[in-house]
Amino acid sequence: MTERVRIMRAGEWAHPVRPARREVLSALPELEAGRPPLLFVPGFGHGAWAFAEHWLEHTARRGFPAYAMSLRGHGGSEPAPDATLRAYAHDVTQVAASLPRQAVLVGHGAGALVVRHALARYPARAAVLVAPVLGDWRTLGTALRRNPAGTLPALVGGGLRLSRRQLFSPELADAEARRYVSRLGRAGRRAQWQLLTHRAPEPAVGDPPVLVLGSPDDRVLPPVALTRAARRHGGAPLLFPGMGHDLMLDARWREPIDAILDWLEKEHPAV
C-alpha cells in the first residue's frame, strides 16, 4: 500500500507564511558521536526557556545535540499576535531543516499538535509527544472544569491563563513554580481558537516512530487523551504518576527526559 503524501499545497504557495525571527537555544555534547539532534517545541505560552532550565543540558550530557525553539510570538521570538497553527508548523519545519542532521521532534502540550502538523512537511527521524494537547472538545471541557477563570477568556480572543496547580505537582517548590508561571506568555488569538477547530494533521512523511508520554495526574488534559494520542501511533502512553503538565519543569524532571533518551537508544537504535 502506497502512502499518499502531498507534494504541492496551492494555498500555501499562493499565501506563504510571513517570515519571522525565531529564538533557538542549544546545548551540544562534548564529543560528537553522530547522534541525531533533538528539537524541543514548547506549548502555547511557553518558550525555549522551558527546556533550557533542565532538559537541554541533560540531553547534551547524554550525548545528543539539543535545541529548543520559541514559536513566533513566544519567548525571545518575534511578536506575532495573529499567528496561526500553520505559521507555528512552518517555524518548526524551518528550524528543523536548518539543523546539521535529520532531527527528532519533541513537542510539549499544544506544541505536540504543532509537531504533528510539521511531520507532514519534515521527514523527522522520530517524534515525541509530551503531555500532548491535540485539540478536542473533551480537553476543553477538562480545562473549563478545572480552570474556568483562565480558560474562558481564550474562547473570546483573550489569553489562556494556566495556574500553578495545573502545571506542577505539589513537590515543586512554590518559589520555583511562581517563577515559571510568571514567564508564561500567550499564543496568537487565531492559533488558540484553531487548537479546537483545526483539521486533522496530514500523514507524516516517512512514518517515523512516535512516543507519547505524560502524567495521569495532569490537570490540563484528561488521562484518556494520552491513551487516544498513543493509539493513533500504534502504542500505549508512557506514564509518570504524580507529575504535573509541565514535565520538563516539575520536580522530577529527569524521569521523563531519561525515558525519552532511553527509548531513542534502545527501542530505535537506528536513530
Order of alpha helices (4+ residues) and beta strands (2+ residues): alpha-beta-beta-alpha-alpha-beta-alpha-beta-alpha-beta-alpha-alpha-alpha-alpha-alpha-beta-alpha-beta-alpha
